[in-house]
Amino acid sequence: MLDKALMEILACPKCKGDVQYNAQKNGLVCDTCQLEYPIRDDIPVMLIDEAKSLTA
C-alpha cells in the first residue's frame, strides 16, 4: 500500500480530482473520469495513456 501522505497529494492527471484504491488495491480510481491507474512495484503510474477505462 502507498504511504498515506502520498495518497493525500495524488490526483488524477486528467481532471485533477481525487483518486482512491480499487477493490483489489492494485490500482487507483478516479470516479469523475472513470479511469483506473495501475500501481506497479508499489509505484502509481499516473499517466493517462496507461489508465484503464472503467466504462463499457
N, C-alpha and C positions, 0 to 999 in steps of 0.2 A: 504494500500500500504506500501511497505517496504521503509525504510529510504534510501535516495539517496546514502549516504556513504556506507551503507551495500551493495547496488546493485553494487557499483563500485568494491567491493572486492570479491563478489561471483563469483565462477567459476564452470563449470561442473566438477564433481569429476572423470569422466571417461577420458576426453581429456584435462581438464584444460582450456577449451575455455570459451568465454563469454556466458552469459545467458541473456535473456530478457523476459519480461512478455508475456504471451499468450494473445489472444484477450479478454478473459474474466477476465484477471488479477487475476486468481486463481491458476496460475502455472508459472514456469519458464522454458523456452525452450532453448535447445542447438541445434542450426541449424546444427552443424557439426555431432553430434551423433544422431540427430533426436529423442531426448528424452525430455520428459516434466516432470519436478519435481514439485510435489504438494506444495501448501502453505496451511498449516493448522493452524488456530488460529493465523494468522499473522507471522507464523514461516515457513521458507522454509525448506522442507525436502529434503536435498541434499544427498540422499542415492540411489545408482544405483539400488538396489533391489526394491525401491519404485517408480522408474521412470516408466512412460508410454511411450511405443514406438510410434512414430508418423508415422512409415512406415507400410504399409499394408502387 
